[in-house]
Amino acid sequence: MEEQVQPSNARRRKRKKPKKKRAFKIILGIILVLILGVAGYAYSIWHSVEKTFTQTHEPLKRDVSEKRSNKVSLENGDPISILLLGVDQRAGDRGRSDSTILMTVNPKTQSMKMVSIPRDTRTEIVGKGTQDKINHAYAFGGVDMAVNTVEKFLDVPVDYYVQVNMESFKDIVDAVGGVTVNNNLAFNYDGYSFQKGPLKLDGKEALAFTRMRKQDPRGDFGRQQRQRQVIEGVIDEGASVQSLTNYGTILDAIGQNVKTNLTFDDMKQIQSNYKDARKNSEQLQINGKGEKINGIYYYAVSDDTRNQLSTELKESLNLK
């Protein structure tokens, strides 16, 4: 039986306080904080960072989105969109995208918007010509089909993607010496007991912490929040001086578990020209309702809701 994702009563928006970690760091922080952290070290270390991010580079089959007339210029500070895919990938199995988050970044208005798409959302799978759960797009056709499907669903271009293998994400957590999260829901999962309050998690515990959703009244939204907490924890630990002494292990873990069409030069441009956009971050949730078709549960989003969301994202990207 398919699990139910609890629909939100309304799209919720929340401005994050400046002192809190920003959504921008959630998406690119794993990569960018290491660039900043080792920038003052010897050339050999910098060379290792560059080599790692050359390893993570995996272009899309297309060069420019069909929803753009020209390729964006990071040097000029054009507004961009980035798709984050948290993939449950295991040996011999491509897996599915457990977490699908689209972020728009506009450095000119110094603003960002981030929308989490529930994994059970029913939509057209581009390239298959069928209606199915949006997280199946990755299972059917990898990152290219996932990107094209999200573009179709939201009617906005996806300029860049960052894919994180959640199954091996534990390697990254262990590489930085574990993470600290603030748990707001006590639960047991996969042999572990997670109590309310601050928790120090190792890699295996962090993976279990991010996978549970059946016991969470918020469904997918609650799990996505826990995933963001763990990634924020990685950033906190990865930015510490202690972690810099362990940079080799951290870089190995990133090289094996992260894929992106961003080049090393792209990352430097984003850090230089886009970092101030985090000062005005807004999270969006998609309003919908659960329904069953042929006994299978889906999260249904109305055309009006999609069009309203699309308009807001296009404004963020300076698109008509």
N, C-alpha and C positions, 0 to 999 in steps of 0.2 A: 504493500500500500504506500502511496506517495505521501510524504509529510506535508502538512499544511503550513503555509506561510501566513502569519497573521497580517491582514491588510491594515495599513495605517488609517486612522480616522480622517486625516487630512495631511497634505504635504506640510511638513514641518520645516521651518527655517530657523537657523540659529547662528548668530554671529559669534564667532569664537573670540574670547578675550586675547589681547596681544600676548599675555604672559604664557598662554598655553601653546602647545605644539600645533603647528598649522597643518592643514590638509596637504599643502604643497610638499612639506617634508615627508608626509606619509607616502606620497607617490614616488618622489625621487630622492628622498632623504638617504636611503640605504646606499645609493650610488654617490650622491653629491657630498655628503658629509665626509666620506672617505677622501674625496678629492681635496676638500678644504683641510682635513686633518693632517694629511701627509705633505701638504704643499711646502711646508718649511723644512722638510727633511731632505736627505741626500738624493741626488739624481737617481741612484739605483732604486730607491723606493718609489719615486715618481714613475720611473720606467716600469716597475712592477704593476702600478695602478693602471697605467696606460695599456699594458699588455692584457690585464684582466678585462678591461672594458672593451678591448678589441675582441676578446673571446665571447663577451655577452652580446655583441652586435649581430643581429639577425634581421636583415631588411625584409619588408613586405614585398609581395610579388609586384605590386604597383608602386610607382614613384610618388604620384600625387593623387589625392582623393578626387573622385569624379565630382564631388560637391564643392570643389575649389577650382577657380580658373587659373591660379598660379600657386606655386609652392610657397609656403610661408618662409619668411626670412627671420631667423633668430637674431641675426646681427642688427636688423632694423627694429626688433622688438614687436613683430607682428603678433597679435593674439593667437594662441595655439590651444589645441585640445590634446589630452593624453588619456589613453585608456589603460587602466590597471586591471590585469587579469591575475587572480589568485587561482592557480590550477592545481587540482588534485591529481597529480601525475605519478603513476607507479610503474615498476618494471614491466615492460611488455604491454602497457596500456597508456594511451595518450591522455586519458582522463577527461574531466569536464572542468569548466571554469566555475569554481565554487564562489568566487567573488568577482563581480564585474562593476567597475566604478569608472565613470567618465568625468574628467576634470577639465574645465576651461580656465585659461590663465591670460589675463589682459594686463600687461605691464603699464600701459598708458593710463588706464583708470585705476591701476594698482588694486585689482580685484580678482577674485577667483570664485568659481562655482563648482561644486562637486555633487554628482548624483549617483547613488547606488541603485543598480538595477537588480531586483530580486531574481534569483536563479530560476524560479518557476514561471517567470513572465512569458506569456504566450505571444509569439510573434512569427513573422515569416523568416525562415532560415534561408538567407540569400545563398544561392548556389545549389540548394536542394529543392526549392520550389514548394516547400511544405510549411505548415504551421506547427510549431513545436515549442518546447521550453528553450529560452534563450541560451541557457548554459550548454545545450546540446550542440550549438554551432561549433564550438571548439572541438567537441568529440568527433563531429563529422568532417570538419575541414581545417582544423588547426587555427592558428592565430589569424590567418587571412580571412577565413569564413567568419570568425568571431567579430573581427573589425568591420567587415562589410555588413553583417547583421545588425550590429549596434548603430552603424550609420543609417541604415534603413529604418530602424525602430525610432530613432530620435531625429532623423532628417538633418543631421549636422555632420561635418567632416570629422574624421579621426586622423590627426596628423602624426601622432606618435603612440606607441604602446610600450608598456613595461609588464612583462610576464614573470611572475614569481612561482616557482614550484613549491606548493605548500607542503607536499609530502616530505621533501628534503629541506624545508625551511628550518627544521630543527637543527640542521648543521650550522646555519647562520647564527641561530640563537646560542648554540653551544660555543661557537667561535668567539662571541663577544662576552662569554662568561655568564650567560643567562640573562633574563629580563625581569623587571619588576612591573606588575600591573596592579590596578585597583579594581577588584572584582565586586560588582554590585548584585550578583545573583549566586547564591550557594547552590552547587549541583555536583553530582557524581557522573563521571564519564570515562569510559575506556580504562577502568581500573584506578582512576585518580579521583580524589575528593578535593573540590575547590570551595573553600569557605569565603565568606564575604570579607572584604578589606584588602589591604596590600598583600600581594603574593609574589614570592621570588620563584620563577619557573625556569627549569632547564629545558632543553630542546624538545624532548618527548612530551613533557608536561604542557609546554606552550602549544604544541601541535594539537593535543587533545583539547586544550582550552579554546582553541579557535574553531574546532570542528563541531562542537555540540550545537544543536538548534532545536531538537524535539522538546526539551524541557524549558526552553525560553519562550515566554509569552509573546516576545517580539519577533520570534521566528528568525528569518534571514537577517532582518535588521539588527537583531541582537548579536548574531554571530559576526556580522560585518564590523560591529563596534568592537568586539573582542579582537578581531583580526587587526584592526587599526591600533588598538592598545599594544599588541605584541610588536607590531612594526615600529611604533613610537618608542617602545622599550629598546629595540635593537638600535635605533638611532641614538638614544641617550647613551647606551653603553658603547656604541661604535665611535662616538665623538670623544670619549674619555681618553686621557693620556695613557691609562693602563692598556686600553685596547690597541693603541698605536704600536705598542711593543709586540703585539700579537697580530700585526697587520697581515702577515703571510697566510695564516690560517683563515682570517676573515676574507681575504681576497680569493682564496681557493673556494670557499663556500659560496661567495657571490658568483664567481665564474661558472660554477657548476649548476646554480639554481636560478639565475636571472637571465632573461633574454629581452632584448629591446632593439628597435630600429634606430635609437639614438646613438650617434657616434660619440667618441670621446670629446671631439671638438664641439659637438652639439651641447653636451653636458656643461662644458665650460662656458658656452654662450648663455645657456639658461641660468647658470649660477650668477653670471655677471649682469644680465639684463632683465631677469624676471623675478629675482628673489624678493623685491619689495612688494610684489603682488600679494604676498601672504598676509599683509596688513589688513586686508578686508576679505575674509573668507566666509563663504556661505554654503551650508550643506542643504541639499534638497532630497526629499524622499518622494517616491512615486506613489500617488494615491491609486488604489485599485481594489479588487475584491476577488475572493477565491471562488472557483467554479470547477465542476467536474465534467469532463467530456469523455465518454466511453470508459468511465470509471477511473480516469486519470486526473489528478489535481493540477490545476493551472492557476496562475495569478493573472487576472484579466485587467488590462489597462484600457480605458476608453480612448477613442480618437481625440476627443476634446482635451483630455488630460495630456496626451502625447503632444498635441499641437501647441498647447499652452507652454509646456516645458520646452519644446523645440524653439519656440519664439524667444524664450528667455535665454537659452543657450546661444542662439544666433546673435542676440544683442550683445552678449558677453564677448563673442568672437568678431564683433563689428561686421556681421553679415546681414544682408537685407533679407 
